[in-house]
Amino acid sequence: MTSTVCRSCWAELTETFCDLGLSPMANSYVAPEELGRPEIFYPLHAYVCTDCLLVQLGEFETPEEIFSDYAYYSSYSSSWLEHAREYVEDVTHRFDIDSSTRVVEIASNDGYLLQYFQRDGVAVLGIEPAANVAEVARDKGIDTRVDFFGTKLAEKLVDEGVFADHLIGNNVLAHVPDLNDFVAGMKLLLSPGGRITMEFPHLLRLILHNQFDTIYHEHFSYFSLHSVTQVFERHGLRLFDVEEVSTHGGSLRIYACHAESDRYELTERLDALARKESHFALDRIEGYRDFAVAAARTKRELLSFLISARERGERVIAYGAPAKGNTLLNYCGVGQDLVECTVDRNPHKQGRHLPGTRLQIMDPEHIRTAKPDYVLILPWNLRGEIVRDLEFVGDWNGKFVIPIPHLEILSPEATDQ
């Protein structure tokens, strides 16, 4: 761990939130020719700051090492594309976004969201550090800058006369090791009357629903409304609204503007969510001390099921190769003796192997051929979409296994969630 101080308020970190042992980088997929080489395992130990209550991991590799060549493409999830489309429709109506508005997205990935603004004639700019992913966005005609965001890039853009009237960051805030530099950069880039929307997994949902698998090294921070408000205020930004959204197992979408701006009125939703977090003790250290017990219980449940299935001669194949799945499998010590392989729609992952467990990643059609007794759904936040897509598993009486928040066995007709 490169630092023992909080990345938000710089207080010393002394309180453990959850220790998940040792794990490789969750997105460090292994190519076939690298199977004979060793992997580096790092401590997956989350701390909670006793001053500002930000839950966080240490930085073991730089963002450049993690994100410069990235295997995650947002457009491979149809539900995420629909979420992006609905967001664009909502904010366009709410804030009167038109051709005079400049929309900038930080960590714009493959253009999954900006494409909907662009179709409406809105000027867009994507900022994406992974060159391979940014190239896909550029092929769609979306102006994309390949770079990491912070004060240095913000100052460069401002010098070029580029400001953001509507600044977006979806699932990026958690990936930033230098949190203060990132938020300070947003302050610089935001136009005087502009606004920011950011989405990130909500720490309250992580705790209440035992989502320990969303803890992995590429996620440096885990935010509550309480902790994110403090870092924004430190840099002259104020929150004026918040929404609870269903993505990634339960996320927050915050709305912010310059602290000195009176253009946006505070909504009741901010106070309501602050009261809700206080009810669950997220505004005091006591609310963070029992989480690790639930994670260990789920580990025992999953291992017990997989071992029993193996002893009965039943076959298990995983679905998906998300980072959260790698945390789950490595923490639980699951390997090819219990799960044969996994499948994923992303062709950039197919043919590689999961880090640590070395499960091979295959095309989803392999499930139809192999006819496993159980499909272990690793991206459980997409369970409804996946169960519907794989309803043919019922043809041979196959079932689905959902590991989080607790072990659950589903029949193919269970598509209500």
Buried (B, 14 or more C-beta within 10 A) or exposed (E): EEEEEBBBBEEEBEBBBBEBEBBBBBBBBBEEEEEEEEEEBBBBBBBBBBBBBBBBBBBBBEBEEBBBEBBBBBBBBEBBBEBBBEBBEEBBEEBEBEEEBBBBBBBBBBBBBBBBBBEBEBBBBBBBBBBBBBEBBBEBEBBBBBBBBBBEBBEEBBEEEBBBBBBBBBBBBBBBBBBBBBBBBBBBBBBEEBBBBBBBBBBBBBBBBBBBBBBBBBBBBBBBBBBBBBBBBBBEBBBBBBBBBEBBBBBBBBBBBBEEBEEBEEBEBBEEBBEEBEEEBBBEBEBBEEBBEBBEEBBEBBBEBBEEBBEEEBBBBBBBBBBBBBBBBBBBEBBEEBBBBBBBBBEBBBEBBBBBBEBBBBBBEBBBEBBBBBBBBBBBBBBEBBBEBBBEBBEEEBBBBBBBBEBBEBBBEBBEE
